[in-house]
Amino acid sequence: MVDIRPAAQRDAEGALPGALIIERNVLEWRFDPSSDASLPIADHDMQVIVVCQEGYASSLATASLQDVGIHQATDVIGGYAAWRELL
């Protein structure tokens, strides 16, 4: 689970327990195994679930991750707001 919300939004709305925090503007660099800035865990076969505040930015981010070869990337419909409603 990857939370792509900016710090101010996470501070205002709340944290997603256990999520890896990678802001949207560096997401592809961190997950593309061919990038010099990739995370050690970056792998084309990894599963990535992207979360933003309402599910819009995460849909675009997921498509972008799939474009760089992370084919098991997906997102949470409705984002953090929808997840929080379930609590």
Helices and strands as residue ranges (DSSP letters): E 2-3, H 7-13, E 20-21, G 24-26, H 27-31, E 47-51, H 56-67, E 72-75, H 79-85
